[in-house]
Amino acid sequence: MPTWAAPSSPLALRTPAGALPKPCAADVRRGAKLKLFVYPLDWAYHGQIVEYIESQARKLLGVKCAYLREDTCPNSGFSHLENLRSHCTDVPLMYKLLQVATIVTSPERADVFLVPFLMGCNAMLGWGHGMTRVNAAAHHSFFGGFEKWSKQHLPHFARWPHRHLFLFPLDTMFTPKWLTGAIVSHTGAKYVHPNKIDVTVPYLVSLPPPPAETPPPRTTLLFLMASPSRNKVRVEVARQMREAARASGSGEIELHETDPRKENAMPFSAVETMRRMRRSVFCVAPTGDSDGFTQRFYYIVAAGCIPVRVDSYYPSWSFGRVAWPFKQTIDWHRAALLLPPAALGRDGLLPFVRNVSAARV
């Protein structure tokens, strides 16, 4: 296992050979103002994880690209590995930070202390589907005794916890309690730090390329493709859509339920799913097994469909209390609809969307 030595570039020591995600102009402009202290963690916390997952992608999916690092890496459909990959937003985050920030070696000069542990990617190694825990010693050292681990590896954490950035692109309900005093990059939907210094990031969603032809008219009123049995809210959403589709008979409501008997339970490919979302006005975005936004939410936004978020974890929360991604630049109350579960049962999903005026749409 390579050990850390003061390199000319911290990036070189944490990156397997191959492509890098490309920073955009805004990254470069903002990064130039950021003084970043980078801790010298071992290869098992970063490079080894990337190297291993990309080797599995070549083996299991036959991809030819750097699966976690190339922006142009093709979408592999709704595969198990693609689903696991969605939690690897920490890879482009870390590599772009290391490319654009001003790296400092004096802790007194640092704005932010980067902990280069790819915690999202690391988590997926334990979820099966062809993955193996290749960095067991490093993983258990961190999660088995953080207080001891931080004293050994993060000497400035005790003094400046609120300036330490941990890359944890999982849903907030899974965030370790010992990180509540730090900056945590996660996928939502509640805040971890009491002062809301969290950085909410999207999943690493690899979208199929948009079609070349002119977008079709939005003739479908409401679309959902999901497993309806995950929670009671999904069961109720599916029931209401099923009944409304039978009553209208016009095809303006599309409900497609997944088939758990199949290896890939989704009835449509990623390309076909996006096509159907592009012709829909509203797309239901229910929560799933945890409190984040799900990949579906980002497919909906990218398709220009209006997300109708039904949040079963924080049912009474307004827009301002939710840790949305890109909150500094997107005015979410103008881009999405929140349907509280109580209103779903009381008023109904179809009356709710039909009550939205054409001008607001």
C-alpha positions, 0 to 999 in steps of 0.5 A: 500500500503506498504511503504518503510523502509530501508530493508536489501535487496532492492529486497525484498521490490520490488518483489512479492512472487515467482520466480526471473529472474536468472542473468547469470555469466556476470551479476554477474561479471559486477554487482559486479563493479557497485555501485547502489543507489536505490530510495525508491519508493512506491509499486505502481511503481514496485511490484504492477504492476508485481503482477497485470499483473501476476494475469491477465496472470493466469486468461486470459491465464491459465499460472502457472508460474510467467509470467514476471519473469520466464525465462522458462515461456512458449510462449503463442503464438501471444496473445494480452497479450503476445504482451503487455508483450513484453514491460516488459523488465524492470522487469528482468532488475530491478530484475537482477540489484538488485540481482547483484549490490553493493547497496549503501546508500550514493549518493556520492558513487553511479555510477548509481541511479536506479529509480525503476519505471517499466515504460514499464509494467506501460504503458501497463496497459492503453492499454486495452485487460483485463488490468486496471490502478491499480496504477492511483495515482502513474502513474498520479503523475509521468506523470502529473508533473515530475518536482514536482515529481522528487523534492519529490522522486528523490532528487539527480536528479537535480545534477546528471541527467546523472547518473539516470537510468529510465527503459522505454522499449518502442520505443524511439519516446515515451520517455518523453522529460524530461528524455533526460538528463538521462540514459534511457533503451529503445527499440530503434531505435534512441538515446534519450541522446545527448551523446548516454548514452542510454541503448537499450534493446530488447523486452521481447520476449518469444520464443517457444523452438527450435526443437530437429531435425537438422535444415532444409536447407534454401530453402526459399529465402525471408519470411514475415508474417505481416499486409501489410497495416500499412504503405506505406513501408509495402504496397510496400514490400508486393506488390513486394513480391506478384508479385515476388512470382507469377512470379517465381512460385517456392515457394522461396518467402513466403508472409503471410498477417494477417487477421484483421477480426480474433481475432488473426490475425496471420495465423501461430502459434509462433512455425510454424512461427519460423519453416518457418523462420529457413528454410528462408535465408532472412526475411523482418523486416519492422517498424510498428506503431512506430520507434522500432524494433518490436518483429518480428525482434527478432524472425528473429534473433533467427531463424538465418534468416538474417533481412532485415530492412526497416526503414520508420522512419529514412530512410537515417540513416546508421548503426552507427546512429541507437540505436541497442540492444547489440551494444557493443557486436554485429556488426550489419552491419555483422548481418543484412541488411538495405534497405532504402525505397528509394532503395526499390522503386528504385532498388526493394526488390528482386534484393537487396537480390539476389545481396547479395553473397553466401559468404556474406550470 
